[in-house]
Amino acid sequence: MAEGFGRKYLPDGYLALSAGIERHGVNPLAIQVMAESGIDISNQTSKLIDPKILNHAFLVVTLCDDAEERCPVMSPQVRRAHWGFPDPAKANGNEAERLAAFRSVRDGIQNKIIELSSGLYK
């Protein structure tokens, strides 16, 4: 979801990429809630972190606590941020409750990306 919002909101010259410490595939509920926001992430793929890309990044953002704890060591020049969202894929309940979890995280990520991008335009 963050990559989708990054592609929408980040200024020209910035490339939004997403990767994880494990491959899980793109969750169908993430695709659904992003489509509700007008963003198609159905062609995104689940990628593992590439150390070369990681160490040449401007900023690396971890979205859940597990990722923050297990993210590889990076070059000291790379800025790092942790946004601390719950993993919506781990949400319990019926489909409506799981969709609500995805929507909540989607909206939080969107707000953080907009906040980040407004700082980059300055």
N, C-alpha and C positions, 0 to 999 in steps of 0.2 A: 504494500500500500504506500509506503514511504517513497519508493522509487517512482510510482505513478504520480504522486503529488509533486515530487521533485521535478519531474519532467514538465509538469504543468506550470509550476510557480517559480522555479529558479531562473535567474537571469541568463541571457546568452553567455556562453563561455563556461558554464558550469554543467557538469555531467553527473546525473544522479544514477548511481548503481546500487544494487542491493545484493547482499550475499549473507550467508549464515555459517554457523559452525557445524551444521548438519543440513543435509538435503531432505526436504519434506514434500516438495511439489507446491504449486500455488493452490491454496485452499479455495475450493469452489465458493465458499461463503465470502471470502475476501474479494473474489471476482464479482460476485453479486452486489456487495455493498459499494464497491468502487464504481460499478456501472450505474448505481443510483446517483452517484456524484458526477456522472458524465465522463468517467475515465475508464478506458478499456485496458485491463491488465491481463487479459486472457492469454496473450502471447509471451508474457514474462515467464522466465524459468527460474527454478530454484538452483542457485549457484553456491558453491563453497567459496570461502574467502580466498582470494589470490594475494599472497604476500607482496608481490610486485606492485599491484594496484594499491593495496593497503598502504604501503610505505611511500607512495607518491600522491596520496590523497591530500586535499586541502583540509577536509574535515571528515572524521568518522563518527557516526552516531550509532550508539547501541540503543535498541528499543525495549529490551526486556532484561531483567536482572541476570538471567542465565547467560545471555550473550555478553553482558558487561564483564561477568566473572571469567568467561572462557575466551574472550577475544584475545587473539595473539598480541604479543608485544610489538609495538610500532616504533617507527622512527620518532625521535623527540620533536621533529618539526611538524608532525601531523597533529592538528587540533583534534581533540576528542570531546564528545558530549554524550551524556546518558539521559534518555528521556523517560525511562522507567515505566513503560506501559505493561499491563498484564497481557500475557499471551492469549489472544482470543481463541486460538485453536484448542486451548485447554479448558475452555468454558464448558460447564455442565448444563444440563437442562434440555428442554425441548427445542425444536428448531427456532421458535420465536425468541427464546431466551439466548440461544447461541448467536442468532442474528443481532440481537441487541448488544451483545458483547462486542461483536465485530464493528457495529456502527459506532459504539462509544470510542473504541480505539481508533477507528478511521477518523472520526471528528477530532480527536486529540492530536493525531499525527498531522492532519491538515492544518490545524491551528499552529503547531510548532513549525511546520514547513513555511507557512506564510510569514510567521515571525522571523524565521531565519532569512528568508528571501528579502524581506524588507530591510534587514541590516546589510545585505550584500549590495543593494541598489545604491547605498549611500556613498 
